[in-house]
């Protein structure tokens, strides 16, 4: 049986647009972000990528 956190990581790596899997991984035991920290980290990723989601080409 594959642990849920590892499955979430694999789903995130397979599809960078899968924000549910990314959130599940970030809240899991490998990273341990809290509910309050998760939106902050998402904003940081958007700022770092210039507003472009990972896996997407800029328009």
Buried (B, 14 or more C-beta within 10 A) or exposed (E): EEEEBEBBBEBBEEEEEBEEBBBBBBBBEEEEBEEEEBEEBBEEEEEEEEEEEEEEEEE
